[in-house]
Amino acid sequence: MKENVKNDSTCVAFLKDLETSTAEFKERVPWVAVLAIIILIPIFGTYVVMIGKAGLKYWTSIGEIQPVVPFVVGPFLILFLSWIFGKVGYFQKRMNPRLLGYFYVAAISATWAIVGVDAGNEFNAFVGTQMVGNEITQAYIPSFMMPSKAAAELLWTGGPIPLGEWIPVLASYWVLYLMPSLMLLGMVALFRRRWIDVERVPFPTTMVAYEVLKRVHVSTSEKPTKGRTSFFLIGLIIGSIVQFLYLCIQLFPWFPDIFALRGGCGSGCALIWAVTPGTIWSGIIGLGTVNMWPGVVPFFYFIPLSVLFNSWFWYIVFLILAQVAYMMGYYTGFAGGPWDASRVLSEAPYRFMAVSEVGGMIGLTIFTIWLSRSYLIETLKAAFGQLPKETKENIERNEAMPYSLIWLLVILGFFGTTAFFMVMGLGIAAALIMPITFFVFLFADSRLYGLSGGYMRGWNHGEAFYRLLWPAAPDPMTKEFVVSTYFSQREFDLGSGRLWSPTYGAFDSYRMSDIVKLSNRNVFKILLLIALISPITVYSSEVLFGSIYGLSRTGICGSNYTCGAPWGTSASSWITLPSAEPWIPYMLAGIVIVGVLSILRARYIWFPFEPIGFLNATSFNSTISGLWLPFLIAWVLKTLTLRIGGSKAYENYGLPLAGGAVAGCMAITILGASLGIIRFYVPF
């Protein structure tokens, strides 16, 4: 679509400033600065997440803001600091778009690595299990994944670090993170050309960051027009003011709750207005929440119109179907509220949890790959030397590495992941399912993230393949069952997505590389370095800060360090995931629905429906995260912009205004991280 194809004139002007050809370029990576970002952001971000007040930290963090869209703050912190230092003569002479591009690449992937430091993290749960000392649960966890009970208690209360016990534990988590990261980095590199060069998938997080980047470094060949700059500043001021009011409501109990935010839908949901049982709104079956975060609407302004339209249109269809089912006798005892609204997802007659969150995601992966089959065949021919030399060199020119190495990386990561889970106690079948689960659902999540800025919320869908392996939980439960179900559950929802750095972060990095014309080979080197370093920095930081402060005094999982421990899956709950029987026909229906929408949308450009919006509308994204209304508002605003002023108004005024609004929210979010610690932690 026209609105997704960015005008590259500014990029070309940047390149002219560097006296570099756009066809072929070689640049030096600022490795000292990149290394500093890669190391310091996970350390600093881990500190903020651990010390931050539970709930407040979800939207005043350096890492990911939750529970809205998976939006990371670290890259904006680096861009803001670059803008400040860029005013100094020494740094001003050295600022250029490529330098800032490499800063962004390092910052966004390193920031995504912080996501695992939170409630539900397997590191917290496993180490916390030792502290509890439950013999039954300890039998499920490999001994090399946790220290002794005494070492775990020292982490909880604070005290010296027994390095001899922690080094093998940290090494185990390093391998646990690295193996699937290699597979996923290969996956991203494999589809980079297809998604970014050919399809022009927007990846709105990077598009917003680029609006900020353009203001950090102003090209001497083409300075932003006065109108563009003015609209960016207007957006910046509006976003800052609104977000500051939100911050005051959360920080100070005496501050008027002018947005009706207090309470929300529970811990971390302060920016989501929840339907209250007994009100007029609670009578609408399926209506659970409305997202109130001020950054969502301007962020969604960067999303394609077709996705915006489908995301609210299918939600209206979802609500209509829910009312019909209720009139037919389903959802008895419905009282209203977000969790009651989610019954429409899990219960008959629709079981959207199985349709959309499982079948839809599997279908999105299957049919995206099917529609890319000629492209994948071409990469395989290049890998096996079946293409003419000139053709091979042409398609691999801008890739991070030859396709033979990319495919090898995917295979290495796949079997490395399988091998590690076999060491953890899984049989060959269960161990093979784990990387398949990672690939299928993170591939689909990456597609959702690239086209709508979001992901599929909810823990239930990741266990689908294991539900096929174990229709009922074994009695008694085995280590193989507990480890399999735990890791397949915890990798796909907020606060536990360890593998979002080599997926979301990698795609964002290549998107920025495409905009400012970086070397994709250098980008891959940075991504690989982050995969190697970030598990060490993140988990070591948690151990370090735990020994200094004692995790009992931090915001990790409230007051219970074992939150998310692997005994959460029981025989009774297992048979309800992703939905009660019969759920397989609903899963197959979801695959078919997404397949039909994908094929028709790809074949007929006039066809108005597509799968991304359908998945957003019929999942937790709308019932719990309340994103349906921001999708609608953004669709109205973007449609009016394009209808009245055309693509010129959209690029010159709409994007700067929206980008400035999101940047303003990010600036106050960074401020709030510091104020929150001072307000809630320092006095105590």
Secondary structure as the mmCIF struct_conf table of DSSP 4:
data_model
#
loop_
_struct_conf.conf_type_id
_struct_conf.id
_struct_conf.beg_label_comp_id
_struct_conf.beg_label_asym_id
_struct_conf.beg_label_seq_id
_struct_conf.end_label_comp_id
_struct_conf.end_label_asym_id
_struct_conf.end_label_seq_id
HELX_RH_3T_P HELX_RH_3T_P1 LYS A 2 ASN A 4
BEND BEND1 VAL A 5 VAL A 5
TURN_TY1_P TURN_TY1_P1 ASP A 8 ASP A 8
HELX_RH_AL_P HELX_RH_AL_P1 SER A 9 ASP A 17
TURN_TY1_P TURN_TY1_P2 LEU A 18 GLU A 19
BEND BEND2 THR A 22 GLU A 24
HELX_RH_AL_P HELX_RH_AL_P2 TRP A 31 ILE A 51
BEND BEND3 GLY A 52 GLY A 52
HELX_LH_PP_P HELX_LH_PP_P1 LYS A 53 LYS A 53
TURN_TY1_P TURN_TY1_P3 ALA A 54 GLY A 55
HELX_RH_3T_P HELX_RH_3T_P2 LEU A 56 TYR A 58
TURN_TY1_P TURN_TY1_P4 TRP A 59 TRP A 59
BEND BEND4 THR A 60 THR A 60
BEND BEND5 ILE A 62 GLY A 63
STRN STRN1 GLU A 64 ILE A 65
TURN_TY1_P TURN_TY1_P5 GLN A 66 PRO A 67
BEND BEND6 VAL A 68 VAL A 69
STRN STRN2 PHE A 71 VAL A 72
BEND BEND7 VAL A 73 VAL A 73
HELX_RH_AL_P HELX_RH_AL_P3 GLY A 74 PHE A 85
TURN_TY1_P TURN_TY1_P6 GLY A 86 LYS A 87
BEND BEND8 VAL A 88 VAL A 88
HELX_RH_AL_P HELX_RH_AL_P4 GLY A 89 GLN A 92
TURN_TY1_P TURN_TY1_P7 LYS A 93 ARG A 94
HELX_RH_AL_P HELX_RH_AL_P5 PRO A 97 TRP A 112
HELX_RH_3T_P HELX_RH_3T_P3 ALA A 113 GLY A 116
BEND BEND9 VAL A 117 ASP A 118
TURN_TY1_P TURN_TY1_P8 ALA A 119 GLY A 120
HELX_RH_AL_P HELX_RH_AL_P6 GLU A 122 VAL A 132
TURN_TY1_P TURN_TY1_P9 GLY A 133 GLY A 133
HELX_RH_AL_P HELX_RH_AL_P7 GLU A 135 GLN A 138
TURN_TY1_P TURN_TY1_P10 ALA A 139 TYR A 140
BEND BEND10 ILE A 141 ILE A 141
HELX_RH_3T_P HELX_RH_3T_P4 SER A 143 MET A 145
BEND BEND11 MET A 146 MET A 146
HELX_RH_AL_P HELX_RH_AL_P8 LYS A 149 THR A 157
HELX_RH_AL_P HELX_RH_AL_P9 LEU A 163 ARG A 192
HELX_RH_PI_P HELX_RH_PI_P1 ARG A 193 VAL A 198
BEND BEND12 GLU A 199 GLU A 199
HELX_RH_AL_P HELX_RH_AL_P10 PRO A 204 VAL A 216
BEND BEND13 HIS A 217 HIS A 217
BEND BEND14 THR A 220 GLU A 222
HELX_LH_PP_P HELX_LH_PP_P2 LYS A 223 THR A 225
HELX_RH_AL_P HELX_RH_AL_P11 LYS A 226 LEU A 251
TURN_TY1_P TURN_TY1_P11 PRO A 253 TRP A 254
BEND BEND15 PHE A 255 PHE A 255
TURN_TY1_P TURN_TY1_P12 ILE A 258 PHE A 259
BEND BEND16 ARG A 262 GLY A 263
TURN_TY1_P TURN_TY1_P13 GLY A 264 CYS A 265
BEND BEND17 GLY A 266 GLY A 266
TURN_TY1_P TURN_TY1_P14 SER A 267 GLY A 268
TURN_TY1_P TURN_TY1_P15 ALA A 270 LEU A 271
STRN STRN3 ILE A 272 ALA A 274
HELX_LH_PP_P HELX_LH_PP_P3 VAL A 275 THR A 276
TURN_TY1_P TURN_TY1_P16 PRO A 277 GLY A 278
BEND BEND18 THR A 279 THR A 279
HELX_RH_3T_P HELX_RH_3T_P5 ILE A 280 GLY A 283
BEND BEND19 ILE A 284 ILE A 284
TURN_TY1_P TURN_TY1_P17 ILE A 285 GLY A 286
STRN STRN4 THR A 289 ASN A 291
TURN_TY1_P TURN_TY1_P18 PRO A 294 GLY A 295
HELX_RH_AL_P HELX_RH_AL_P12 VAL A 296 PHE A 300
TURN_TY1_P TURN_TY1_P19 TYR A 301 PHE A 302
BEND BEND20 ILE A 303 ILE A 303
HELX_RH_AL_P HELX_RH_AL_P13 LEU A 305 MET A 327
TURN_TY1_P TURN_TY1_P20 MET A 328 GLY A 329
BEND BEND21 TYR A 331 TYR A 331
TURN_TY1_P TURN_TY1_P21 THR A 332 GLY A 333
BEND BEND22 GLY A 337 GLY A 337
HELX_RH_AL_P HELX_RH_AL_P14 PRO A 338 ALA A 341
TURN_TY1_P TURN_TY1_P22 SER A 342 SER A 342
HELX_RH_AL_P HELX_RH_AL_P15 ARG A 343 SER A 346
BEND BEND23 GLU A 347 GLU A 347
TURN_TY1_P TURN_TY1_P23 ALA A 348 TYR A 350
HELX_RH_AL_P HELX_RH_AL_P16 PHE A 352 PHE A 352
HELX_RH_PI_P HELX_RH_PI_P2 MET A 353 GLY A 360
HELX_RH_AL_P HELX_RH_AL_P17 MET A 361 LEU A 371
TURN_TY1_P TURN_TY1_P24 SER A 372 SER A 372
HELX_RH_AL_P HELX_RH_AL_P18 ARG A 373 ALA A 383
TURN_TY1_P TURN_TY1_P25 PHE A 384 GLY A 385
BEND BEND24 LEU A 387 LEU A 387
HELX_RH_AL_P HELX_RH_AL_P19 LYS A 389 GLU A 396
TURN_TY1_P TURN_TY1_P26 ARG A 397 ASN A 398
BEND BEND25 GLU A 399 MET A 401
HELX_RH_AL_P HELX_RH_AL_P20 TYR A 403 VAL A 423
TURN_TY1_P TURN_TY1_P27 MET A 424 GLY A 425
HELX_RH_AL_P HELX_RH_AL_P21 ILE A 428 SER A 452
BEND BEND26 GLY A 453 GLY A 453
BEND BEND27 TRP A 459 TRP A 459
HELX_RH_3T_P HELX_RH_3T_P6 ASN A 460 GLU A 463
HELX_RH_AL_P HELX_RH_AL_P22 ALA A 464 LEU A 469
BEND BEND28 PRO A 471 ALA A 472
BEND BEND29 ASP A 475 PRO A 476
HELX_RH_AL_P HELX_RH_AL_P23 LYS A 479 ARG A 490
TURN_TY1_P TURN_TY1_P28 GLU A 491 GLU A 491
BEND BEND30 PHE A 492 ASP A 493
TURN_TY1_P TURN_TY1_P29 LEU A 494 GLY A 495
HELX_RH_3T_P HELX_RH_3T_P7 ARG A 498 TRP A 500
HELX_RH_PI_P HELX_RH_PI_P3 SER A 501 GLY A 505
HELX_RH_AL_P HELX_RH_AL_P24 ALA A 506 VAL A 516
TURN_TY1_P TURN_TY1_P30 LYS A 517 LYS A 517
HELX_RH_AL_P HELX_RH_AL_P25 ASN A 520 TYR A 549
HELX_RH_3T_P HELX_RH_3T_P8 LEU A 551 ARG A 553
BEND BEND31 THR A 554 THR A 554
TURN_TY1_P TURN_TY1_P31 ILE A 556 SER A 559
TURN_TY1_P TURN_TY1_P32 TYR A 561 GLY A 564
HELX_RH_3T_P HELX_RH_3T_P9 PRO A 566 GLY A 568
HELX_RH_AL_P HELX_RH_AL_P26 ALA A 571 TRP A 574
TURN_TY1_P TURN_TY1_P33 ILE A 575 THR A 576
BEND BEND32 LEU A 577 PRO A 582
HELX_RH_AL_P HELX_RH_AL_P27 ILE A 584 ARG A 603
TURN_TY1_P TURN_TY1_P34 ILE A 605 TRP A 606
HELX_RH_AL_P HELX_RH_AL_P28 PRO A 611 ALA A 617
TURN_TY1_P TURN_TY1_P35 THR A 618 THR A 618
BEND BEND33 SER A 619 SER A 619
HELX_RH_AL_P HELX_RH_AL_P29 PHE A 620 THR A 623
TURN_TY1_P TURN_TY1_P36 ILE A 624 ILE A 624
BEND BEND34 SER A 625 SER A 625
TURN_TY1_P TURN_TY1_P37 LEU A 627 LEU A 627
HELX_RH_AL_P HELX_RH_AL_P30 TRP A 628 ALA A 649
HELX_RH_PI_P HELX_RH_PI_P4 TYR A 650 GLY A 654
HELX_RH_AL_P HELX_RH_AL_P31 LEU A 655 PHE A 680
TURN_TY1_P TURN_TY1_P38 TYR A 681 PRO A 683
#
